[in-house]
Amino acid sequence: MNPKTGQIYAMATSDPYDPNEPAAISDEKTAAGLAGLDENSNDYKQKQLDAWSLQWKNKAVSETYNPGSVFKVITGASALEEKAITLNDTFGCGTQIQVEDTTFHCWSTTDHGSQDLAQAMLNSCNPVFIQIGMKLGSEKVLSVLQCVRFQRADRYRPRLRNQILSVCRLATWPCSACFFFIRSDK
């Protein structure tokens, strides 16, 4: 992507879907499940439509993604700058953290244990950066977002049909790792 204009140079997904055979169900497990059903049944028709909908979706432009590791640098630097944490503070991984009604998982299924900021950065540990974002607080996060010009992020986003850049639950989620999502406009 050209960061100045948002022009897309290349985009890819890794699904085995073959656009030359759009009716063929590409997922073997789903295809096997459909093979065991009566083709005239409502259950078969619904499952077939669901499978087509899933395999025809271009996940590169239609799925919701957390900014993840890219935002961890901003979160950590901001927390240090605002003295919300020190380099010696430690945080637990636990492989997951609950924020309101959402559970956020670490990329690793093995607990990283107690980590300071440097170790958490090396491990790219999601639960730690959520804890750091919570220590920083939503007001500071908003201030940081303005400093790094995220309020103008829509200027740089790909100009793709039905795409929007949104800020989700800023007032209620004190977690800087969870704020920005690119999602499909429904």
C-alpha positions as CSV (number, residue, x, y, z in Angstrom):
1,M,0.0,0.0,0.0
2,N,1.2,3.5,-0.7
3,P,1.1,5.2,2.7
4,K,0.6,8.6,1.2
5,T,-2.4,7.8,-1.0
6,G,-3.8,4.6,0.4
7,Q,-3.5,3.0,-3.1
8,I,-3.4,-0.8,-2.9
9,Y,-0.5,-2.4,-4.8
10,A,-1.1,-6.0,-3.7
11,M,-3.5,-8.0,-1.5
12,A,-3.8,-11.7,-0.8
13,T,-5.7,-14.3,1.2
14,S,-4.7,-17.9,1.6
15,D,-8.0,-19.7,1.2
16,P,-8.1,-22.7,-1.2
17,Y,-11.2,-21.3,-3.0
18,D,-11.1,-21.6,-6.8
19,P,-12.9,-18.7,-8.5
20,N,-13.1,-20.9,-11.6
21,E,-15.4,-23.3,-9.8
22,P,-17.5,-21.0,-7.6
23,A,-20.1,-23.6,-6.7
24,A,-17.5,-26.2,-5.4
25,I,-17.2,-26.2,-1.7
26,S,-13.5,-25.7,-1.0
27,D,-13.5,-26.8,2.7
28,E,-13.2,-30.6,2.7
29,K,-14.9,-31.0,6.1
30,T,-17.9,-28.9,5.0
31,A,-18.1,-30.6,1.7
32,A,-18.2,-34.0,3.4
33,G,-20.9,-32.8,5.8
34,L,-23.0,-31.6,2.9
35,A,-22.5,-34.9,1.0
36,G,-24.3,-36.7,3.9
37,L,-27.4,-34.5,3.6
38,D,-30.4,-34.5,1.3
39,E,-29.7,-31.9,-1.4
40,N,-33.4,-30.8,-1.3
41,S,-33.5,-30.3,2.4
42,N,-33.6,-26.8,3.9
43,D,-30.6,-27.8,6.2
44,Y,-28.5,-28.6,3.1
45,K,-29.5,-25.4,1.3
46,Q,-28.7,-23.3,4.4
47,K,-25.3,-25.0,5.0
48,Q,-24.4,-24.7,1.3
49,L,-25.2,-20.9,1.3
50,D,-23.2,-20.5,4.5
51,A,-20.2,-22.3,3.0
52,W,-20.4,-20.2,-0.2
53,S,-20.7,-17.0,1.8
54,L,-17.7,-17.9,3.9
55,Q,-15.4,-19.0,1.0
56,W,-16.4,-16.2,-1.3
57,K,-15.6,-13.5,1.3
58,N,-12.4,-11.6,0.7
59,K,-11.0,-11.6,4.2
60,A,-8.4,-9.0,3.4
61,V,-11.1,-6.4,3.1
62,S,-14.1,-7.7,4.9
63,E,-12.9,-9.0,8.3
64,T,-12.3,-7.2,11.5
65,Y,-8.8,-7.1,12.7
66,N,-7.3,-5.7,15.9
67,P,-4.2,-3.5,15.2
68,G,-2.3,-5.8,17.5
69,S,1.4,-5.7,17.5
70,V,1.7,-2.4,15.6
71,F,-0.1,-0.6,18.4
72,K,1.9,-2.3,21.1
73,V,4.8,0.1,20.5
74,I,2.6,3.1,20.8
75,T,0.9,1.7,23.9
76,G,4.3,0.9,25.6
77,A,5.9,4.2,24.7
78,S,2.9,6.2,25.8
79,A,2.7,4.5,29.1
80,L,6.3,5.2,29.8
81,E,6.0,8.8,28.6
82,E,3.0,9.4,30.8
83,K,4.7,7.5,33.7
84,A,1.8,5.0,33.9
85,I,4.4,2.3,34.1
86,T,8.2,2.0,34.6
87,L,10.7,-0.3,32.8
88,N,10.8,-2.4,36.0
89,D,7.1,-3.0,36.4
90,T,6.0,-6.5,35.7
91,F,2.8,-7.9,34.3
92,G,1.3,-11.4,34.0
93,C,0.4,-13.1,30.7
94,G,-2.0,-15.8,31.8
95,T,-2.6,-16.5,28.0
96,Q,-5.8,-14.3,28.2
97,I,-7.5,-11.3,29.7
98,Q,-11.1,-10.4,30.1
99,V,-12.2,-6.9,29.3
100,E,-16.0,-6.4,29.9
101,D,-17.6,-9.2,27.9
102,T,-14.7,-9.9,25.6
103,T,-11.8,-12.3,26.2
104,F,-8.5,-11.4,24.5
105,H,-6.0,-14.2,24.0
106,C,-2.3,-14.1,23.8
107,W,-1.0,-15.4,20.5
108,S,0.9,-18.1,22.5
109,T,-1.0,-20.9,24.2
110,T,1.9,-21.1,26.7
111,D,1.8,-18.6,29.6
112,H,4.7,-16.1,29.3
113,G,4.6,-15.6,33.0
114,S,5.7,-12.4,34.7
115,Q,7.3,-9.9,32.2
116,D,8.5,-6.4,32.2
117,L,7.9,-4.1,29.2
118,A,11.0,-5.3,27.3
119,Q,10.1,-8.9,27.7
120,A,6.4,-8.3,26.8
121,M,7.5,-6.5,23.7
122,L,9.8,-9.4,22.7
123,N,7.0,-11.8,23.3
124,S,4.4,-9.5,21.7
125,C,2.1,-10.5,24.6
126,N,-1.4,-9.3,24.1
127,P,-2.7,-9.6,27.8
128,V,0.3,-7.5,29.0
129,F,-0.3,-4.7,26.6
130,I,-4.0,-4.6,27.4
131,Q,-3.0,-4.3,31.1
132,I,-0.6,-1.5,30.2
133,G,-3.3,0.2,28.2
134,M,-5.6,0.0,31.1
135,K,-3.0,1.6,33.4
136,L,-2.6,4.3,30.8
137,G,-6.3,5.0,30.8
138,S,-8.7,6.0,28.0
139,E,-8.1,9.8,28.4
140,K,-4.4,9.4,27.9
141,V,-5.0,7.0,25.0
142,L,-7.2,9.5,23.3
143,S,-4.5,12.1,23.7
144,V,-1.8,9.8,22.3
145,L,-4.1,8.9,19.3
146,Q,-4.3,12.6,18.5
147,C,-0.5,13.0,18.8
148,V,0.1,10.1,16.4
149,R,-2.6,11.4,14.1
150,F,-4.9,8.4,14.3
151,Q,-7.8,10.9,14.2
152,R,-6.9,11.3,10.5
153,A,-6.3,7.6,9.9
154,D,-9.2,7.5,7.4
155,R,-7.1,9.6,5.1
156,Y,-4.7,6.7,4.7
157,R,-7.0,3.8,4.7
158,P,-7.5,1.8,1.5
159,R,-10.4,3.2,-0.5
160,L,-12.3,0.0,-0.7
161,R,-16.0,-0.4,-1.2
162,N,-18.0,-0.9,2.1
163,Q,-15.0,-0.3,4.3
164,I,-14.9,2.1,7.2
165,L,-12.4,2.9,9.9
166,S,-14.1,3.1,13.3
167,V,-13.2,3.8,16.9
168,C,-15.0,1.2,19.0
169,R,-16.2,1.8,22.5
170,L,-13.6,4.4,23.4
171,A,-15.5,5.6,26.4
172,T,-16.0,2.2,27.9
173,W,-12.8,0.3,27.0
174,P,-9.8,1.6,28.8
175,C,-7.6,-0.7,26.7
176,S,-5.5,0.9,24.1
177,A,-4.8,-2.4,22.4
178,C,-8.5,-2.8,21.5
179,F,-9.6,0.6,20.0
180,F,-9.2,0.5,16.2
181,F,-10.9,-2.0,14.0
182,I,-11.3,-2.1,10.2
183,R,-14.6,-3.7,9.6
184,S,-17.2,-4.2,6.9
185,D,-20.0,-1.7,6.8
186,K,-23.1,-3.7,7.0
